């Protein structure tokens, strides 16, 4: 089963970790540790998908893959 890719990176500006899901517009989360950011992003994903379905909005398929996964 394919799932949405989650990017996690440290933000000097925010002094913590940001986790974002590129396939889901504006779906991101913050945490003091990478694990916190991931946990929050998983909750944000769940809520994003629930809201989209409740509103009858389209839910994109997971497609984003970072360049390190691309095959030449």
Backbone bond lengths (Angstrom), bond angles and torsions (degrees), N, CA, C in turn:
res aa  C-N    CA-C-N  psi(-1)  N-CA   C-N-CA  omega(-1)  CA-C   N-CA-C  phi
1 X - - - 1.454 - - 1.513 109.03 -
2 X 1.310 116.80 134.48 1.447 122.56 178.18 1.531 109.30 -88.95
3 X 1.320 115.86 142.21 1.460 120.43 178.70 1.520 108.20 -130.77
4 X 1.309 116.04 169.55 1.455 121.56 -179.06 1.525 110.61 -71.51
5 X 1.322 115.31 135.72 1.464 121.52 176.24 1.526 108.43 -72.68
6 X 1.324 116.03 140.93 1.460 121.55 176.80 1.520 107.93 -121.32
7 X 1.343 115.88 123.60 1.462 122.17 174.20 1.521 107.75 -91.22
8 X 1.317 117.47 135.37 1.456 121.69 175.19 1.518 107.52 -127.81
9 X 1.330 116.01 128.24 1.459 120.07 -179.59 1.526 110.03 -147.71
10 X 1.328 115.37 156.61 1.461 120.88 178.18 1.514 109.54 -85.14
11 X 1.323 116.05 136.20 1.461 121.80 178.18 1.529 108.71 -112.56
12 X 1.332 115.78 113.43 1.467 119.90 176.10 1.526 110.44 -61.50
13 X 1.319 115.49 -38.87 1.468 120.70 -178.34 1.530 111.89 -62.36
14 X 1.333 116.14 -40.38 1.464 120.62 -177.32 1.529 112.75 -95.09
15 X 1.326 117.06 -8.50 1.470 122.31 -179.18 1.526 111.53 56.35
16 X 1.314 115.77 45.13 1.456 121.21 178.64 1.510 109.84 -173.59
17 X 1.301 115.65 -172.20 1.458 122.16 -176.26 1.523 111.39 -100.69
18 X 1.310 114.50 139.30 1.462 122.40 177.11 1.527 107.27 -111.54
19 X 1.314 115.97 135.43 1.459 121.63 173.43 1.523 107.12 -121.60
20 X 1.310 116.38 127.11 1.466 118.90 178.39 1.522 110.09 -131.29
21 X 1.339 113.24 154.27 1.461 121.15 -179.97 1.530 106.59 -116.69
22 X 1.337 117.29 99.44 1.464 121.08 -173.12 1.530 115.37 -56.46
23 X 1.326 117.94 -33.12 1.464 120.30 -178.47 1.524 113.50 -73.73
24 X 1.331 117.47 -17.27 1.464 121.09 -178.75 1.526 108.43 -112.54
25 X 1.313 116.09 105.85 1.461 121.82 -174.07 1.527 111.92 -52.38
26 X 1.328 115.03 127.80 1.465 123.83 176.29 1.529 113.23 62.57
27 X 1.313 117.33 24.98 1.464 120.93 178.22 1.523 108.20 -99.33
28 X 1.330 116.10 105.06 1.458 120.95 -179.72 1.520 109.49 -150.68
29 X 1.325 114.92 170.49 1.458 120.03 -178.37 1.517 109.22 -152.80
30 X 1.317 115.60 166.59 1.460 123.34 -177.88 1.520 108.85 -126.03
31 X 1.332 116.13 147.89 1.460 121.10 173.50 1.511 110.66 -155.68
32 X 1.312 116.17 156.71 1.462 120.84 178.32 1.521 111.77 -74.14
33 X 1.337 116.57 -22.86 1.465 122.37 176.47 1.528 107.98 -128.62
34 X 1.333 118.01 162.81 1.464 119.22 176.38 1.527 111.94 -58.08
35 X 1.332 116.37 -37.93 1.463 120.34 179.66 1.525 111.74 -64.81
36 X 1.342 116.60 -40.19 1.468 120.59 176.98 1.526 110.28 -63.04
37 X 1.338 116.28 -44.71 1.464 120.74 -179.15 1.528 110.23 -62.84
38 X 1.327 117.36 -41.64 1.463 120.65 178.63 1.526 110.85 -63.70
39 X 1.313 117.03 -46.79 1.467 120.96 179.56 1.534 110.66 -58.05
40 X 1.317 116.55 -44.33 1.467 120.92 178.95 1.530 111.55 -66.92
41 X 1.339 116.94 -37.65 1.470 120.47 179.01 1.526 111.05 -65.78
42 X 1.316 116.79 -37.96 1.466 119.74 178.31 1.532 110.66 -64.94
43 X 1.326 117.03 -37.33 1.463 120.28 175.99 1.531 110.09 -68.88
44 X 1.336 117.03 -41.76 1.465 120.88 178.20 1.523 110.85 -61.13
45 X 1.345 116.86 -40.41 1.470 121.21 178.13 1.525 110.55 -61.28
46 X 1.311 116.00 -46.89 1.464 120.77 179.85 1.530 110.39 -58.59
47 X 1.324 116.69 -47.15 1.465 120.87 -179.39 1.526 111.66 -67.56
48 X 1.334 117.85 -38.29 1.463 122.45 178.53 1.522 109.57 -60.60
49 X 1.338 116.12 -48.43 1.463 120.41 -178.28 1.533 111.16 -65.55
50 X 1.319 117.27 -41.83 1.468 120.64 177.58 1.522 111.35 -61.06
51 X 1.330 116.79 -43.52 1.468 120.84 -179.68 1.527 111.24 -65.26
52 X 1.327 116.89 -42.75 1.465 120.45 179.51 1.526 110.47 -61.71
53 X 1.321 116.59 -45.20 1.467 119.78 179.69 1.531 111.43 -65.05
54 X 1.323 117.07 -41.02 1.464 121.12 179.87 1.526 111.52 -64.04
55 X 1.328 116.79 -33.39 1.461 122.03 -179.39 1.526 112.61 -88.49
56 X 1.316 116.82 -4.58 1.463 120.45 -178.23 1.516 113.19 72.58
57 X 1.331 117.12 23.43 1.460 121.28 179.79 1.532 109.68 -89.49
58 X 1.332 116.59 151.91 1.470 119.20 -178.71 1.526 111.62 -67.08
59 X 1.312 114.99 144.61 1.462 121.83 176.80 1.528 107.02 -108.80
60 X 1.340 116.66 116.57 1.462 118.72 -178.10 1.526 112.17 -68.57
61 X 1.296 115.33 148.05 1.465 120.52 173.73 1.524 108.62 -73.85
62 X 1.335 117.73 150.97 1.466 119.49 175.76 1.524 109.95 -66.93
63 X 1.321 116.65 119.10 1.462 120.79 -178.77 1.520 113.00 -130.01
64 X 1.335 117.02 -30.21 1.466 120.70 -174.47 1.528 111.29 -62.16
65 X 1.309 115.78 131.87 1.453 122.68 171.82 1.528 106.96 -138.91
66 X 1.314 117.50 130.42 1.470 119.43 178.73 1.516 111.01 -62.76
67 X 1.308 116.23 159.02 1.467 122.14 -177.77 1.519 112.89 -56.36
68 X 1.325 118.11 -28.89 1.476 119.51 -177.93 1.530 111.98 -65.81
69 X 1.338 117.64 -16.98 1.459 121.40 179.11 1.529 113.17 -95.13
70 X 1.325 116.85 -6.77 1.461 119.80 -177.57 1.526 110.49 -74.94
71 X 1.309 115.42 140.15 1.464 121.30 178.17 1.517 108.04 -102.22
72 X 1.315 116.31 130.08 1.475 120.28 -178.54 1.501 111.66 -80.21
